[in-house]
Amino acid sequence: MLLALLRKHRDDSVPQTVYCSDECQEADWKRHKAECCEDWQAPRGVPSQDRISEYFNEHIPGLREMNAEMEKRKLLRRAQALEEDTA
């Protein structure tokens, strides 16, 4: 479902890159500009993973709660693994 929604908003003539954060996107701009941009093209941002996640959290009912629950479970598993390592 996530990929279908991303493809819906994508221009297939332009390769897309998804970044893990705004900082990584900004850090990659010089390389991208040199490879992909012509002088006449105005720079346009590619959504970072943070922005994509926030968009879907706002527009898909229950997704934010599901992600929070998954994060809690992940933290619980990490805590259990630490306890096992120290035991």
C-alpha positions in Angstrom: 0.0 0.0 0.0 2.8 2.4 0.9 4.6 1.9 -2.4 1.3 2.3 -4.4 0.7 5.7 -2.7 4.2 6.8 -3.4 4.0 5.8 -7.0 0.7 7.7 -7.4 2.6 11.0 -6.7 5.7 10.2 -8.7 6.8 11.5 -12.1 8.2 8.3 -13.7 10.5 10.2 -16.0 12.6 11.4 -13.0 14.5 8.9 -10.8 13.5 9.3 -7.2 15.6 8.9 -4.0 14.2 8.5 -0.6 16.4 9.9 2.2 16.4 8.8 5.8 16.3 12.5 7.0 16.3 16.1 5.8 20.0 16.3 6.7 20.9 13.4 4.4 18.9 14.9 1.6 20.7 18.3 2.0 24.1 16.6 2.2 23.4 14.8 -1.1 22.3 17.9 -3.0 25.7 18.8 -4.5 26.1 15.3 -6.0 22.5 15.3 -7.2 22.7 18.7 -8.7 25.8 17.9 -10.7 24.3 14.6 -12.0 20.7 15.5 -12.6 20.0 19.2 -12.9 20.3 21.4 -15.9 20.8 25.1 -15.4 17.2 25.8 -16.4 15.8 23.5 -13.8 14.7 24.9 -10.5 15.8 22.7 -7.5 12.9 20.7 -6.1 13.2 18.7 -3.0 12.6 15.0 -2.8 10.7 14.0 0.4 12.8 12.6 3.1 11.8 9.4 4.9 10.7 11.6 7.9 8.4 13.6 5.7 6.9 10.6 4.0 6.3 8.9 7.3 4.6 12.0 8.7 2.4 12.3 5.6 1.2 8.7 5.9 0.8 9.0 9.7 -1.5 12.0 9.1 -3.5 10.5 6.3 -4.0 6.8 7.2 -6.2 6.3 10.2 -4.6 4.3 13.0 -1.1 4.2 11.4 0.5 6.5 14.0 -0.8 4.3 16.9 0.3 1.1 15.1 3.8 2.6 14.6 3.9 3.6 18.3 3.0 0.0 19.3 5.6 -1.5 17.1 8.2 0.9 18.6 7.2 -0.1 22.1 7.6 -3.8 21.2 11.0 -3.2 19.6 12.2 -1.4 22.8 10.9 -4.2 24.9 12.8 -6.8 22.8 15.9 -4.7 23.2 15.5 -4.5 26.9 14.9 -8.3 27.1 18.0 -8.9 25.0 20.1 -6.7 27.3 18.8 -8.5 30.4 19.7 -11.9 28.8 23.2 -10.6 27.9 23.9 -9.4 31.5 22.5 -12.6 33.1 
